[in-house]
Every structure is written in structure tokens, then in C-alpha cells.
């Protein structure tokens, strides 16, 4: 087995708005897995696929599908906004995202985007 086929993982934690938040980022050969939790469990699992768009489009679009958990509009919003940080390359891999958060707010989303960018494995 070649060394490039092995998954690369980074994990850590931060306190966001007074709440302990764990993060695990793993890059597999065919996809990226990111778990962000404030409950010490995976929570809702979302599959995020970068859409193929024309070269003149400046904003990346994503297709999201909840695989496990509550299928709520806010889950799709959080997943797409986190995917912007994770799937920044035009040819990026699909993302499997696990989210378990106590609240959903624009301030929390911004903090999570900063946290995700600290644990890049892609």
C-alpha cells in the first residue's frame, strides 16, 4: 500500500461562545470527512458535492444531501458555508460532513469556518 493512499487526519478542539467544540478532519483518497461537534457525537451527516460550474463563475456551488439525522434548511446552509472553506479548489473531492451543534448563528458559522481552516488536511 502506497503512503499516499493512507488517510491524513488532524483533530483538535476550541471553545466557541463558551461551548467546547471538537473537530476532526480526515482526507481519504476519494473524499474529505469533517466532524464538528459540541455534543461529543456525530449528529447529522451531510454529503456535500462541489458542482461543476463554468470557468467564469466566481462562486463555488454545492449540492447537499442529508444522509442521517434531521433534514432541516439550516443544516444545508451550514454545510454549504463550511464547504466553501473545505472545498476551495475547483477539482476538490466530495465532502462528508458530520455536524452536532447546540445552536446555529452567523457568528457561530464564522467561528467554525475559522476553526476548519486551522485543521486543513486537503
C-alpha positions in Angstrom: 0.0 0.0 0.0 1.5 3.3 -1.0 1.8 6.1 1.6 -0.3 8.5 -0.4 -3.3 6.1 -0.1 -3.4 6.4 3.7 -5.8 8.8 5.3 -4.4 12.0 6.8 -6.1 13.2 10.0 -6.0 16.3 12.2 -8.1 16.8 15.2 -8.5 19.5 17.9 -10.9 21.5 20.0 -11.8 25.1 20.7 -14.2 27.0 22.9 -16.7 28.8 20.7 -19.1 31.2 22.5 -18.3 29.4 25.8 -19.1 25.9 24.3 -16.5 23.2 23.9 -16.3 22.3 20.2 -14.4 19.2 18.9 -13.2 18.9 15.3 -11.8 16.0 13.3 -10.7 16.4 9.6 -9.6 13.4 7.6 -8.6 13.3 3.9 -9.2 10.0 2.3 -8.2 9.1 -1.3 -11.7 9.8 -2.7 -13.3 12.2 -0.2 -12.9 14.5 2.8 -14.5 13.8 6.2 -15.0 16.6 8.7 -16.8 16.2 12.1 -17.7 19.3 14.1 -19.4 18.5 17.4 -20.5 20.2 20.6 -22.2 17.0 21.9 -19.3 14.5 21.5 -21.3 12.6 18.9 -21.5 12.8 15.1 -25.0 14.2 14.8 -26.4 15.0 11.3 -24.3 13.6 8.4 -24.4 15.6 5.2 -22.9 14.6 1.8 -21.6 17.7 0.0 -20.6 17.6 -3.6 -19.0 20.6 -5.4 -21.0 21.4 -8.5 -19.2 21.6 -11.8 -19.7 25.2 -13.0 -18.5 27.2 -16.0 -15.0 28.8 -15.6 -16.4 32.3 -15.5 -18.4 31.7 -12.3 -16.6 33.1 -9.3 -18.7 31.4 -6.6 -18.5 27.7 -5.9 -21.9 25.9 -5.7 -22.6 22.8 -3.8 -25.2 20.0 -3.8 -26.0 18.8 -0.3 -27.9 15.7 0.9 -28.6 14.7 4.5 -27.7 11.0 4.9 -28.5 10.7 8.6 -30.2 13.0 11.0 -32.6 15.9 10.7 -33.0 17.3 7.2 -33.5 21.0 8.1 -32.8 24.0 5.9 -30.2 25.4 8.4 -28.2 22.1 8.1 -27.9 22.7 4.4 -26.9 26.3 4.9 -24.2 25.4 7.5 -22.9 22.6 5.3 -22.6 24.7 2.2 -20.9 27.5 4.1 -18.4 25.2 5.7 -17.8 23.5 2.3 -16.6 26.9 0.9 -13.6 26.7 3.3 -13.0 23.0 2.8 -13.6 22.6 -1.0 -11.8 25.6 -2.1 -10.0 24.0 -5.1 -12.1 23.7 -8.3 -11.3 20.0 -8.5 -11.9 19.2 -4.8 -13.2 15.9 -3.5 -16.7 15.3 -2.2 -17.2 16.1 1.5 -18.8 14.0 4.2 -19.7 16.4 7.0 -20.9 15.5 10.5 -22.5 18.4 12.4 -23.7 18.3 16.0 -24.2 21.9 17.2 -26.1 23.4 20.2 -27.1 26.5 18.2 -26.9 27.9 14.7 -26.0 31.5 14.2 -24.0 33.6 11.7 -21.3 34.2 14.5 -21.0 30.5 15.2 -20.7 29.8 11.5 -17.9 32.3 11.1 -16.1 30.8 14.1 -16.5 27.3 12.6 -15.1 28.4 9.3 -12.0 29.7 11.0 -11.7 26.5 13.1 -12.0 24.3 10.0 -9.3 26.3 8.2 -6.9 25.6 11.1 -7.1 21.9 10.6 -6.7 21.6 6.8 -5.8 18.1 5.5 -6.9 18.7 2.0 
